[in-house]
């Protein structure tokens, strides 16, 4: 496994990154991984430059140890999938983190699936839908009135990624705009998602695992 976490700590202090690639068996795959890591380093350079140009007030709003960006993903060559564990931007810089990362992944792993095992935030879910389309929900953990439940397999019948996004949008339209809710929660807090079942009862989506092909749409 190749892990860039140690390197990112010293060279890009505002970036907390863990990028793991499984072992490769061919020179072609090795060359691709080298090129992939080179592009990631260039992205981290741009993130650090953007952070360095911020005023002290904006820097103070970032996470612990002045961490402004968190990226954690695993490239699983055997199963041909990219597992995105975490992606978050605390700093207000002129760079779209998901788009930048997605372009790199699509260039190097176009026939892979993107898997997000614990998708929680509404904004990331909307970006996945915008740039790739409707993801397949493989399992979802819901919280209703006084109970929590995990749905998977046949229990997911009648529940879709699009449904959750529509129900979440309706929730915030009824409670107030998304931007207003984000201001109330504060930076670093993800906007939760919601789903309304056939009987109309609303449940909070604590997390869900989704999968979608990176080849769905090339930016």
Secondary structure, 3 states (H helix, E strand, C coil): CEECHHHHHHHCCCEEEEEEECCCCCHHHHHHHHHHHHHHHHHHHHHHHHHHCCCHHHHHCCCHHHCCEEEEEEEECCCCEEEEEEEEECCCCCCCHHHHHHHHHHHHCCCCEEEEEEECCHHHHHHHHHHHCCCEEEEEEEECCCCEEEEEHHHHCCCCHHHHHHHHHHHHHHHCCHHHHHHHHCCCCCCCEEEECCCCCEEEEEEEEEEEEHHHCCC
